[in-house]
Amino acid sequence: MTTKLTLTIEKSVIEKAKKYAKGTQRSLSEMVQKYLESLGEIKTANETTPKMKKLLEKIPENIPQYTDEELDDIKREHLEKKHIL
């Protein structure tokens, strides 16, 4: 069952959206519906699955946090050892 929805949107945005919809051979209503449906999919995709929970449990809590400068130093030291500079 479909229901009417009234939206207040800037005229220029509506004109661009209608032009885009026409170019893709879809109605503006269809585009809005697909967008709103996708919001529910995003929420579902962000839910933590049991498999993901198991993986997250394996990550140590005390992972060191480095500054960009410290990471550059670590990288440089590694490359020096690797290439004997």
PyMOL Python script that loads the backbone (N, CA, C, O; Angstrom):
from pymol import cmd

cmd.read_pdbstr("""\
ATOM      1  N   MET A   1       0.837  -1.172   0.000  1.00  0.00           N
ATOM      2  CA  MET A   1       0.000   0.000   0.000  1.00  0.00           C
ATOM      3  C   MET A   1       0.890   1.247   0.000  1.00  0.00           C
ATOM      4  O   MET A   1       1.855   1.325   0.760  1.00  0.00           O
ATOM      5  N   THR A   2       0.571   2.188  -0.829  1.00  0.00           N
ATOM      6  CA  THR A   2       1.344   3.424  -0.868  1.00  0.00           C
ATOM      7  C   THR A   2       0.577   4.530  -0.144  1.00  0.00           C
ATOM      8  O   THR A   2      -0.651   4.513  -0.064  1.00  0.00           O
ATOM      9  N   THR A   3       1.338   5.490   0.378  1.00  0.00           N
ATOM     10  CA  THR A   3       0.778   6.627   1.100  1.00  0.00           C
ATOM     11  C   THR A   3       1.472   7.886   0.628  1.00  0.00           C
ATOM     12  O   THR A   3       2.671   7.875   0.350  1.00  0.00           O
ATOM     13  N   LYS A   4       0.723   8.972   0.538  1.00  0.00           N
ATOM     14  CA  LYS A   4       1.314  10.248   0.128  1.00  0.00           C
ATOM     15  C   LYS A   4       2.166  10.822   1.243  1.00  0.00           C
ATOM     16  O   LYS A   4       1.852  10.677   2.425  1.00  0.00           O
ATOM     17  N   LEU A   5       3.255  11.479   0.848  1.00  0.00           N
ATOM     18  CA  LEU A   5       4.155  12.129   1.792  1.00  0.00           C
ATOM     19  C   LEU A   5       4.459  13.522   1.277  1.00  0.00           C
ATOM     20  O   LEU A   5       4.816  13.690   0.111  1.00  0.00           O
ATOM     21  N   THR A   6       4.322  14.509   2.126  1.00  0.00           N
ATOM     22  CA  THR A   6       4.623  15.890   1.745  1.00  0.00           C
ATOM     23  C   THR A   6       5.965  16.275   2.345  1.00  0.00           C
ATOM     24  O   THR A   6       6.181  16.131   3.548  1.00  0.00           O
ATOM     25  N   LEU A   7       6.859  16.764   1.506  1.00  0.00           N
ATOM     26  CA  LEU A   7       8.189  17.182   1.945  1.00  0.00           C
ATOM     27  C   LEU A   7       8.403  18.645   1.586  1.00  0.00           C
ATOM     28  O   LEU A   7       7.864  19.133   0.593  1.00  0.00           O
ATOM     29  N   THR A   8       9.176  19.328   2.384  1.00  0.00           N
ATOM     30  CA  THR A   8       9.566  20.697   2.078  1.00  0.00           C
ATOM     31  C   THR A   8      11.049  20.675   1.729  1.00  0.00           C
ATOM     32  O   THR A   8      11.907  20.435   2.578  1.00  0.00           O
ATOM     33  N   ILE A   9      11.323  20.934   0.444  1.00  0.00           N
ATOM     34  CA  ILE A   9      12.696  20.854  -0.066  1.00  0.00           C
ATOM     35  C   ILE A   9      12.931  22.068  -0.960  1.00  0.00           C
ATOM     36  O   ILE A   9      12.017  22.544  -1.633  1.00  0.00           O
ATOM     37  N   GLU A  10      14.160  22.559  -0.958  1.00  0.00           N
ATOM     38  CA  GLU A  10      14.500  23.707  -1.811  1.00  0.00           C
ATOM     39  C   GLU A  10      14.144  23.411  -3.267  1.00  0.00           C
ATOM     40  O   GLU A  10      14.361  22.307  -3.767  1.00  0.00           O
ATOM     41  N   LYS A  11      13.594  24.421  -3.929  1.00  0.00           N
ATOM     42  CA  LYS A  11      13.132  24.266  -5.306  1.00  0.00           C
ATOM     43  C   LYS A  11      14.260  23.793  -6.228  1.00  0.00           C
ATOM     44  O   LYS A  11      14.044  22.933  -7.082  1.00  0.00           O
ATOM     45  N   SER A  12      15.451  24.346  -6.058  1.00  0.00           N
ATOM     46  CA  SER A  12      16.568  23.977  -6.938  1.00  0.00           C
ATOM     47  C   SER A  12      16.935  22.499  -6.762  1.00  0.00           C
ATOM     48  O   SER A  12      17.318  21.832  -7.723  1.00  0.00           O
ATOM     49  N   VAL A  13      16.816  22.000  -5.544  1.00  0.00           N
ATOM     50  CA  VAL A  13      17.114  20.592  -5.268  1.00  0.00           C
ATOM     51  C   VAL A  13      16.082  19.703  -5.952  1.00  0.00           C
ATOM     52  O   VAL A  13      16.423  18.683  -6.551  1.00  0.00           O
ATOM     53  N   ILE A  14      14.821  20.102  -5.854  1.00  0.00           N
ATOM     54  CA  ILE A  14      13.748  19.328  -6.489  1.00  0.00           C
ATOM     55  C   ILE A  14      13.947  19.281  -8.002  1.00  0.00           C
ATOM     56  O   ILE A  14      13.794  18.227  -8.620  1.00  0.00           O
ATOM     57  N   GLU A  15      14.285  20.417  -8.593  1.00  0.00           N
ATOM     58  CA  GLU A  15      14.490  20.466 -10.044  1.00  0.00           C
ATOM     59  C   GLU A  15      15.636  19.550 -10.471  1.00  0.00           C
ATOM     60  O   GLU A  15      15.518  18.818 -11.453  1.00  0.00           O
ATOM     61  N   LYS A  16      16.737  19.593  -9.735  1.00  0.00           N
ATOM     62  CA  LYS A  16      17.870  18.723 -10.055  1.00  0.00           C
ATOM     63  C   LYS A  16      17.489  17.255  -9.887  1.00  0.00           C
ATOM     64  O   LYS A  16      17.858  16.411 -10.704  1.00  0.00           O
ATOM     65  N   ALA A  17      16.744  16.958  -8.815  1.00  0.00           N
ATOM     66  CA  ALA A  17      16.343  15.576  -8.549  1.00  0.00           C
ATOM     67  C   ALA A  17      15.412  15.055  -9.637  1.00  0.00           C
ATOM     68  O   ALA A  17      15.540  13.911 -10.074  1.00  0.00           O
ATOM     69  N   LYS A  18      14.479  15.893 -10.072  1.00  0.00           N
ATOM     70  CA  LYS A  18      13.562  15.482 -11.151  1.00  0.00           C
ATOM     71  C   LYS A  18      14.327  15.230 -12.439  1.00  0.00           C
ATOM     72  O   LYS A  18      14.051  14.268 -13.156  1.00  0.00           O
ATOM     73  N   LYS A  19      15.280  16.088 -12.727  1.00  0.00           N
ATOM     74  CA  LYS A  19      16.091  15.922 -13.936  1.00  0.00           C
ATOM     75  C   LYS A  19      16.887  14.619 -13.864  1.00  0.00           C
ATOM     76  O   LYS A  19      16.973  13.879 -14.844  1.00  0.00           O
ATOM     77  N   TYR A  20      17.463  14.351 -12.702  1.00  0.00           N
ATOM     78  CA  TYR A  20      18.228  13.121 -12.510  1.00  0.00           C
ATOM     79  C   TYR A  20      17.314  11.905 -12.651  1.00  0.00           C
ATOM     80  O   TYR A  20      17.664  10.928 -13.313  1.00  0.00           O
ATOM     81  N   ALA A  21      16.144  11.974 -12.023  1.00  0.00           N
ATOM     82  CA  ALA A  21      15.188  10.859 -12.082  1.00  0.00           C
ATOM     83  C   ALA A  21      14.783  10.582 -13.524  1.00  0.00           C
ATOM     84  O   ALA A  21      14.725   9.428 -13.949  1.00  0.00           O
ATOM     85  N   LYS A  22      14.506  11.633 -14.266  1.00  0.00           N
ATOM     86  CA  LYS A  22      14.115  11.465 -15.669  1.00  0.00           C
ATOM     87  C   LYS A  22      15.248  10.826 -16.461  1.00  0.00           C
ATOM     88  O   LYS A  22      15.008   9.959 -17.301  1.00  0.00           O
ATOM     89  N   GLY A  23      16.484  11.250 -16.197  1.00  0.00           N
ATOM     90  CA  GLY A  23      17.647  10.698 -16.899  1.00  0.00           C
ATOM     91  C   GLY A  23      17.886   9.231 -16.584  1.00  0.00           C
ATOM     92  O   GLY A  23      18.473   8.510 -17.391  1.00  0.00           O
ATOM     93  N   THR A  24      17.439   8.785 -15.425  1.00  0.00           N
ATOM     94  CA  THR A  24      17.620   7.383 -15.042  1.00  0.00           C
ATOM     95  C   THR A  24      16.335   6.575 -15.242  1.00  0.00           C
ATOM     96  O   THR A  24      16.245   5.411 -14.850  1.00  0.00           O
ATOM     97  N   GLN A  25      15.344   7.223 -15.861  1.00  0.00           N
ATOM     98  CA  GLN A  25      14.054   6.594 -16.170  1.00  0.00           C
ATOM     99  C   GLN A  25      13.375   6.039 -14.917  1.00  0.00           C
ATOM    100  O   GLN A  25      12.820   4.941 -14.924  1.00  0.00           O
ATOM    101  N   ARG A  26      13.435   6.832 -13.838  1.00  0.00           N
ATOM    102  CA  ARG A  26      12.755   6.487 -12.592  1.00  0.00           C
ATOM    103  C   ARG A  26      11.952   7.686 -12.136  1.00  0.00           C
ATOM    104  O   ARG A  26      12.205   8.813 -12.562  1.00  0.00           O
ATOM    105  N   SER A  27      11.003   7.447 -11.289  1.00  0.00           N
ATOM    106  CA  SER A  27      10.242   8.561 -10.720  1.00  0.00           C
ATOM    107  C   SER A  27      10.965   9.075  -9.483  1.00  0.00           C
ATOM    108  O   SER A  27      11.761   8.365  -8.868  1.00  0.00           O
ATOM    109  N   LEU A  28      10.678  10.299  -9.139  1.00  0.00           N
ATOM    110  CA  LEU A  28      11.268  10.877  -7.937  1.00  0.00           C
ATOM    111  C   LEU A  28      10.785  10.107  -6.704  1.00  0.00           C
ATOM    112  O   LEU A  28      11.546   9.892  -5.760  1.00  0.00           O
ATOM    113  N   SER A  29       9.526   9.699  -6.722  1.00  0.00           N
ATOM    114  CA  SER A  29       8.990   8.900  -5.613  1.00  0.00           C
ATOM    115  C   SER A  29       9.767   7.602  -5.451  1.00  0.00           C
ATOM    116  O   SER A  29      10.080   7.194  -4.333  1.00  0.00           O
ATOM    117  N   GLU A  30      10.074   6.956  -6.566  1.00  0.00           N
ATOM    118  CA  GLU A  30      10.836   5.704  -6.509  1.00  0.00           C
ATOM    119  C   GLU A  30      12.226   5.943  -5.926  1.00  0.00           C
ATOM    120  O   GLU A  30      12.714   5.151  -5.120  1.00  0.00           O
ATOM    121  N   MET A  31      12.854   7.030  -6.336  1.00  0.00           N
ATOM    122  CA  MET A  31      14.188   7.331  -5.827  1.00  0.00           C
ATOM    123  C   MET A  31      14.155   7.587  -4.316  1.00  0.00           C
ATOM    124  O   MET A  31      15.018   7.100  -3.586  1.00  0.00           O
ATOM    125  N   VAL A  32      13.163   8.350  -3.848  1.00  0.00           N
ATOM    126  CA  VAL A  32      13.052   8.637  -2.418  1.00  0.00           C
ATOM    127  C   VAL A  32      12.777   7.351  -1.651  1.00  0.00           C
ATOM    128  O   VAL A  32      13.356   7.123  -0.589  1.00  0.00           O
ATOM    129  N   GLN A  33      11.891   6.507  -2.187  1.00  0.00           N
ATOM    130  CA  GLN A  33      11.572   5.249  -1.517  1.00  0.00           C
ATOM    131  C   GLN A  33      12.810   4.368  -1.404  1.00  0.00           C
ATOM    132  O   GLN A  33      13.078   3.806  -0.342  1.00  0.00           O
ATOM    133  N   LYS A  34      13.572   4.244  -2.501  1.00  0.00           N
ATOM    134  CA  LYS A  34      14.787   3.418  -2.475  1.00  0.00           C
ATOM    135  C   LYS A  34      15.782   3.964  -1.452  1.00  0.00           C
ATOM    136  O   LYS A  34      16.428   3.199  -0.737  1.00  0.00           O
ATOM    137  N   TYR A  35      15.901   5.289  -1.388  1.00  0.00           N
ATOM    138  CA  TYR A  35      16.811   5.894  -0.417  1.00  0.00           C
ATOM    139  C   TYR A  35      16.374   5.568   1.009  1.00  0.00           C
ATOM    140  O   TYR A  35      17.190   5.155   1.834  1.00  0.00           O
ATOM    141  N   LEU A  36      15.095   5.751   1.294  1.00  0.00           N
ATOM    142  CA  LEU A  36      14.600   5.490   2.643  1.00  0.00           C
ATOM    143  C   LEU A  36      14.739   4.010   3.006  1.00  0.00           C
ATOM    144  O   LEU A  36      15.040   3.678   4.153  1.00  0.00           O
ATOM    145  N   GLU A  37      14.525   3.137   2.047  1.00  0.00           N
ATOM    146  CA  GLU A  37      14.721   1.705   2.293  1.00  0.00           C
ATOM    147  C   GLU A  37      16.177   1.411   2.604  1.00  0.00           C
ATOM    148  O   GLU A  37      16.473   0.558   3.441  1.00  0.00           O
ATOM    149  N   SER A  38      17.089   2.107   1.941  1.00  0.00           N
ATOM    150  CA  SER A  38      18.520   1.865   2.151  1.00  0.00           C
ATOM    151  C   SER A  38      18.952   2.252   3.562  1.00  0.00           C
ATOM    152  O   SER A  38      19.922   1.696   4.078  1.00  0.00           O
ATOM    153  N   LEU A  39      18.253   3.195   4.197  1.00  0.00           N
ATOM    154  CA  LEU A  39      18.596   3.583   5.565  1.00  0.00           C
ATOM    155  C   LEU A  39      18.423   2.412   6.513  1.00  0.00           C
ATOM    156  O   LEU A  39      19.236   2.225   7.418  1.00  0.00           O
ATOM    157  N   GLY A  40      17.387   1.630   6.323  1.00  0.00           N
ATOM    158  CA  GLY A  40      17.184   0.441   7.140  1.00  0.00           C
ATOM    159  C   GLY A  40      18.262  -0.588   6.902  1.00  0.00           C
ATOM    160  O   GLY A  40      18.679  -1.280   7.832  1.00  0.00           O
ATOM    161  N   GLU A  41      18.728  -0.702   5.650  1.00  0.00           N
ATOM    162  CA  GLU A  41      19.793  -1.643   5.316  1.00  0.00           C
ATOM    163  C   GLU A  41      21.100  -1.244   5.978  1.00  0.00           C
ATOM    164  O   GLU A  41      21.868  -2.106   6.405  1.00  0.00           O
ATOM    165  N   ILE A  42      21.354   0.029   6.065  1.00  0.00           N
ATOM    166  CA  ILE A  42      22.583   0.513   6.691  1.00  0.00           C
ATOM    167  C   ILE A  42      22.577   0.139   8.170  1.00  0.00           C
ATOM    168  O   ILE A  42      23.582  -0.333   8.702  1.00  0.00           O
ATOM    169  N   LYS A  43      21.441   0.351   8.830  1.00  0.00           N
ATOM    170  CA  LYS A  43      21.350   0.023  10.247  1.00  0.00           C
ATOM    171  C   LYS A  43      21.596  -1.471  10.442  1.00  0.00           C
ATOM    172  O   LYS A  43      22.328  -1.867  11.348  1.00  0.00           O
ATOM    173  N   THR A  44      20.991  -2.294   9.602  1.00  0.00           N
ATOM    174  CA  THR A  44      21.174  -3.739   9.695  1.00  0.00           C
ATOM    175  C   THR A  44      22.629  -4.106   9.449  1.00  0.00           C
ATOM    176  O   THR A  44      23.170  -4.981  10.125  1.00  0.00           O
ATOM    177  N   ALA A  45      23.263  -3.448   8.491  1.00  0.00           N
ATOM    178  CA  ALA A  45      24.656  -3.757   8.171  1.00  0.00           C
ATOM    179  C   ALA A  45      25.588  -3.384   9.315  1.00  0.00           C
ATOM    180  O   ALA A  45      26.651  -3.987   9.458  1.00  0.00           O
ATOM    181  N   ASN A  46      25.214  -2.407  10.129  1.00  0.00           N
ATOM    182  CA  ASN A  46      26.061  -1.967  11.229  1.00  0.00           C
ATOM    183  C   ASN A  46      25.892  -2.802  12.491  1.00  0.00           C
ATOM    184  O   ASN A  46      26.648  -2.627  13.446  1.00  0.00           O
ATOM    185  N   GLU A  47      24.920  -3.702  12.515  1.00  0.00           N
ATOM    186  CA  GLU A  47      24.733  -4.544  13.680  1.00  0.00           C
ATOM    187  C   GLU A  47      25.874  -5.541  13.773  1.00  0.00           C
ATOM    188  O   GLU A  47      26.357  -6.040  12.756  1.00  0.00           O
ATOM    189  N   THR A  48      26.301  -5.828  14.986  1.00  0.00           N
ATOM    190  CA  THR A  48      27.413  -6.744  15.200  1.00  0.00           C
ATOM    191  C   THR A  48      26.908  -8.184  15.154  1.00  0.00           C
ATOM    192  O   THR A  48      26.043  -8.573  15.939  1.00  0.00           O
ATOM    193  N   THR A  49      27.447  -8.957  14.241  1.00  0.00           N
ATOM    194  CA  THR A  49      27.055 -10.355  14.108  1.00  0.00           C
ATOM    195  C   THR A  49      27.810 -11.192  15.143  1.00  0.00           C
ATOM    196  O   THR A  49      28.832 -10.744  15.663  1.00  0.00           O
ATOM    197  N   PRO A  50      27.327 -12.392  15.450  1.00  0.00           N
ATOM    198  CA  PRO A  50      28.038 -13.251  16.393  1.00  0.00           C
ATOM    199  C   PRO A  50      29.488 -13.515  15.962  1.00  0.00           C
ATOM    200  O   PRO A  50      30.392 -13.548  16.797  1.00  0.00           O
ATOM    201  N   LYS A  51      29.697 -13.699  14.672  1.00  0.00           N
ATOM    202  CA  LYS A  51      31.057 -13.944  14.173  1.00  0.00           C
ATOM    203  C   LYS A  51      31.947 -12.719  14.424  1.00  0.00           C
ATOM    204  O   LYS A  51      33.103 -12.851  14.824  1.00  0.00           O
ATOM    205  N   MET A  52      31.388 -11.531  14.184  1.00  0.00           N
ATOM    206  CA  MET A  52      32.144 -10.299  14.414  1.00  0.00           C
ATOM    207  C   MET A  52      32.442 -10.120  15.895  1.00  0.00           C
ATOM    208  O   MET A  52      33.531  -9.674  16.254  1.00  0.00           O
ATOM    209  N   LYS A  53      31.487 -10.463  16.764  1.00  0.00           N
ATOM    210  CA  LYS A  53      31.706 -10.365  18.209  1.00  0.00           C
ATOM    211  C   LYS A  53      32.879 -11.236  18.637  1.00  0.00           C
ATOM    212  O   LYS A  53      33.702 -10.819  19.452  1.00  0.00           O
ATOM    213  N   LYS A  54      32.958 -12.454  18.084  1.00  0.00           N
ATOM    214  CA  LYS A  54      34.073 -13.351  18.417  1.00  0.00           C
ATOM    215  C   LYS A  54      35.405 -12.736  18.008  1.00  0.00           C
ATOM    216  O   LYS A  54      36.383 -12.789  18.753  1.00  0.00           O
ATOM    217  N   LEU A  55      35.428 -12.153  16.812  1.00  0.00           N
ATOM    218  CA  LEU A  55      36.665 -11.522  16.338  1.00  0.00           C
ATOM    219  C   LEU A  55      37.047 -10.330  17.210  1.00  0.00           C
ATOM    220  O   LEU A  55      38.218 -10.146  17.541  1.00  0.00           O
ATOM    221  N   LEU A  56      36.066  -9.531  17.576  1.00  0.00           N
ATOM    222  CA  LEU A  56      36.339  -8.355  18.408  1.00  0.00           C
ATOM    223  C   LEU A  56      36.858  -8.741  19.784  1.00  0.00           C
ATOM    224  O   LEU A  56      37.667  -8.020  20.368  1.00  0.00           O
ATOM    225  N   GLU A  57      36.400  -9.869  20.303  1.00  0.00           N
ATOM    226  CA  GLU A  57      36.873 -10.338  21.609  1.00  0.00           C
ATOM    227  C   GLU A  57      38.357 -10.691  21.585  1.00  0.00           C
ATOM    228  O   GLU A  57      39.020 -10.655  22.621  1.00  0.00           O
ATOM    229  N   LYS A  58      38.877 -11.030  20.418  1.00  0.00           N
ATOM    230  CA  LYS A  58      40.280 -11.437  20.298  1.00  0.00           C
ATOM    231  C   LYS A  58      41.236 -10.251  20.197  1.00  0.00           C
ATOM    232  O   LYS A  58      42.450 -10.422  20.311  1.00  0.00           O
ATOM    233  N   ILE A  59      40.702  -9.063  19.988  1.00  0.00           N
ATOM    234  CA  ILE A  59      41.548  -7.879  19.884  1.00  0.00           C
ATOM    235  C   ILE A  59      41.946  -7.450  21.286  1.00  0.00           C
ATOM    236  O   ILE A  59      41.078  -7.220  22.127  1.00  0.00           O
ATOM    237  N   PRO A  60      43.243  -7.339  21.555  1.00  0.00           N
ATOM    238  CA  PRO A  60      43.674  -6.929  22.901  1.00  0.00           C
ATOM    239  C   PRO A  60      43.208  -5.506  23.214  1.00  0.00           C
ATOM    240  O   PRO A  60      43.109  -4.658  22.327  1.00  0.00           O
ATOM    241  N   GLU A  61      42.929  -5.270  24.483  1.00  0.00           N
ATOM    242  CA  GLU A  61      42.441  -3.951  24.892  1.00  0.00           C
ATOM    243  C   GLU A  61      43.561  -2.923  24.968  1.00  0.00           C
ATOM    244  O   GLU A  61      43.308  -1.723  24.859  1.00  0.00           O
ATOM    245  N   ASN A  62      44.780  -3.375  25.153  1.00  0.00           N
ATOM    246  CA  ASN A  62      45.887  -2.441  25.354  1.00  0.00           C
ATOM    247  C   ASN A  62      46.736  -2.271  24.085  1.00  0.00           C
ATOM    248  O   ASN A  62      47.962  -2.359  24.139  1.00  0.00           O
ATOM    249  N   ILE A  63      46.095  -2.034  22.980  1.00  0.00           N
ATOM    250  CA  ILE A  63      46.817  -1.784  21.736  1.00  0.00           C
ATOM    251  C   ILE A  63      47.483  -0.416  21.854  1.00  0.00           C
ATOM    252  O   ILE A  63      46.815   0.572  22.160  1.00  0.00           O
ATOM    253  N   PRO A  64      48.793  -0.348  21.615  1.00  0.00           N
ATOM    254  CA  PRO A  64      49.468   0.943  21.754  1.00  0.00           C
ATOM    255  C   PRO A  64      48.972   1.954  20.710  1.00  0.00           C
ATOM    256  O   PRO A  64      48.712   1.604  19.558  1.00  0.00           O
ATOM    257  N   GLN A  65      48.849   3.189  21.135  1.00  0.00           N
ATOM    258  CA  GLN A  65      48.448   4.276  20.249  1.00  0.00           C
ATOM    259  C   GLN A  65      49.679   5.132  19.965  1.00  0.00           C
ATOM    260  O   GLN A  65      50.307   5.648  20.889  1.00  0.00           O
ATOM    261  N   TYR A  66      50.021   5.281  18.695  1.00  0.00           N
ATOM    262  CA  TYR A  66      51.209   6.037  18.298  1.00  0.00           C
ATOM    263  C   TYR A  66      50.817   7.322  17.590  1.00  0.00           C
ATOM    264  O   TYR A  66      49.776   7.403  16.937  1.00  0.00           O
ATOM    265  N   THR A  67      51.674   8.323  17.735  1.00  0.00           N
ATOM    266  CA  THR A  67      51.499   9.549  16.968  1.00  0.00           C
ATOM    267  C   THR A  67      52.037   9.299  15.566  1.00  0.00           C
ATOM    268  O   THR A  67      52.720   8.302  15.331  1.00  0.00           O
ATOM    269  N   ASP A  68      51.739  10.182  14.651  1.00  0.00           N
ATOM    270  CA  ASP A  68      52.249  10.050  13.284  1.00  0.00           C
ATOM    271  C   ASP A  68      53.774  10.046  13.276  1.00  0.00           C
ATOM    272  O   ASP A  68      54.393   9.296  12.522  1.00  0.00           O
ATOM    273  N   GLU A  69      54.375  10.885  14.117  1.00  0.00           N
ATOM    274  CA  GLU A  69      55.833  10.967  14.178  1.00  0.00           C
ATOM    275  C   GLU A  69      56.430   9.639  14.665  1.00  0.00           C
ATOM    276  O   GLU A  69      57.431   9.161  14.133  1.00  0.00           O
ATOM    277  N   GLU A  70      55.794   9.059  15.686  1.00  0.00           N
ATOM    278  CA  GLU A  70      56.284   7.775  16.202  1.00  0.00           C
ATOM    279  C   GLU A  70      56.157   6.680  15.154  1.00  0.00           C
ATOM    280  O   GLU A  70      57.044   5.836  15.026  1.00  0.00           O
ATOM    281  N   LEU A  71      55.065   6.688  14.410  1.00  0.00           N
ATOM    282  CA  LEU A  71      54.892   5.694  13.346  1.00  0.00           C
ATOM    283  C   LEU A  71      55.940   5.880  12.248  1.00  0.00           C
ATOM    284  O   LEU A  71      56.460   4.905  11.705  1.00  0.00           O
ATOM    285  N   ASP A  72      56.244   7.134  11.929  1.00  0.00           N
ATOM    286  CA  ASP A  72      57.291   7.407  10.936  1.00  0.00           C
ATOM    287  C   ASP A  72      58.635   6.874  11.414  1.00  0.00           C
ATOM    288  O   ASP A  72      59.389   6.300  10.629  1.00  0.00           O
ATOM    289  N   ASP A  73      58.940   7.059  12.695  1.00  0.00           N
ATOM    290  CA  ASP A  73      60.194   6.548  13.266  1.00  0.00           C
ATOM    291  C   ASP A  73      60.245   5.022  13.209  1.00  0.00           C
ATOM    292  O   ASP A  73      61.265   4.442  12.839  1.00  0.00           O
ATOM    293  N   ILE A  74      59.147   4.382  13.574  1.00  0.00           N
ATOM    294  CA  ILE A  74      59.089   2.919  13.545  1.00  0.00           C
ATOM    295  C   ILE A  74      59.276   2.414  12.117  1.00  0.00           C
ATOM    296  O   ILE A  74      60.009   1.454  11.881  1.00  0.00           O
ATOM    297  N   LYS A  75      58.618   3.056  11.185  1.00  0.00           N
ATOM    298  CA  LYS A  75      58.733   2.667   9.773  1.00  0.00           C
ATOM    299  C   LYS A  75      60.172   2.850   9.285  1.00  0.00           C
ATOM    300  O   LYS A  75      60.730   1.973   8.625  1.00  0.00           O
ATOM    301  N   ARG A  76      60.768   4.009   9.622  1.00  0.00           N
ATOM    302  CA  ARG A  76      62.142   4.277   9.200  1.00  0.00           C
ATOM    303  C   ARG A  76      63.102   3.241   9.772  1.00  0.00           C
ATOM    304  O   ARG A  76      63.973   2.738   9.063  1.00  0.00           O
ATOM    305  N   GLU A  77      62.939   2.918  11.073  1.00  0.00           N
ATOM    306  CA  GLU A  77      63.804   1.921  11.701  1.00  0.00           C
ATOM    307  C   GLU A  77      63.657   0.560  11.033  1.00  0.00           C
ATOM    308  O   GLU A  77      64.644  -0.142  10.817  1.00  0.00           O
ATOM    309  N   HIS A  78      62.445   0.200  10.712  1.00  0.00           N
ATOM    310  CA  HIS A  78      62.204  -1.083  10.039  1.00  0.00           C
ATOM    311  C   HIS A  78      62.892  -1.115   8.675  1.00  0.00           C
ATOM    312  O   HIS A  78      63.551  -2.093   8.321  1.00  0.00           O
ATOM    313  N   LEU A  79      62.729  -0.030   7.917  1.00  0.00           N
ATOM    314  CA  LEU A  79      63.332   0.016   6.580  1.00  0.00           C
ATOM    315  C   LEU A  79      64.858   0.016   6.656  1.00  0.00           C
ATOM    316  O   LEU A  79      65.526  -0.588   5.818  1.00  0.00           O
ATOM    317  N   GLU A  80      65.407   0.699   7.670  1.00  0.00           N
ATOM    318  CA  GLU A  80      66.864   0.699   7.841  1.00  0.00           C
ATOM    319  C   GLU A  80      67.376  -0.705   8.127  1.00  0.00           C
ATOM    320  O   GLU A  80      68.393  -1.118   7.569  1.00  0.00           O
ATOM    321  N   LYS A  81      66.685  -1.443   8.985  1.00  0.00           N
ATOM    322  CA  LYS A  81      67.077  -2.810   9.279  1.00  0.00           C
ATOM    323  C   LYS A  81      66.933  -3.702   8.044  1.00  0.00           C
ATOM    324  O   LYS A  81      67.797  -4.529   7.752  1.00  0.00           O
ATOM    325  N   LYS A  82      65.827  -3.514   7.331  1.00  0.00           N
ATOM    326  CA  LYS A  82      65.547  -4.355   6.179  1.00  0.00           C
ATOM    327  C   LYS A  82      66.567  -4.129   5.062  1.00  0.00           C
ATOM    328  O   LYS A  82      67.008  -5.083   4.420  1.00  0.00           O
ATOM    329  N   HIS A  83      66.931  -2.901   4.838  1.00  0.00           N
ATOM    330  CA  HIS A  83      67.819  -2.547   3.725  1.00  0.00           C
ATOM    331  C   HIS A  83      69.234  -2.212   4.195  1.00  0.00           C
ATOM    332  O   HIS A  83      70.066  -1.765   3.406  1.00  0.00           O
ATOM    333  N   ILE A  84      69.490  -2.425   5.442  1.00  0.00           N
ATOM    334  CA  ILE A  84      70.797  -2.193   6.062  1.00  0.00           C
ATOM    335  C   ILE A  84      71.351  -0.844   5.645  1.00  0.00           C
ATOM    336  O   ILE A  84      72.379  -0.760   4.973  1.00  0.00           O
ATOM    337  N   LEU A  85      70.664   0.202   6.047  1.00  0.00           N
ATOM    338  CA  LEU A  85      71.096   1.556   5.714  1.00  0.00           C
ATOM    339  C   LEU A  85      71.922   2.153   6.818  1.00  0.00           C
ATOM    340  O   LEU A  85      72.372   3.294   6.706  1.00  0.00           O
TER     341      LEU A  85
END
""", "prot")
cmd.dss("prot")
cmd.show_as("cartoon", "prot")
cmd.util.cbc("prot")
cmd.orient("prot")
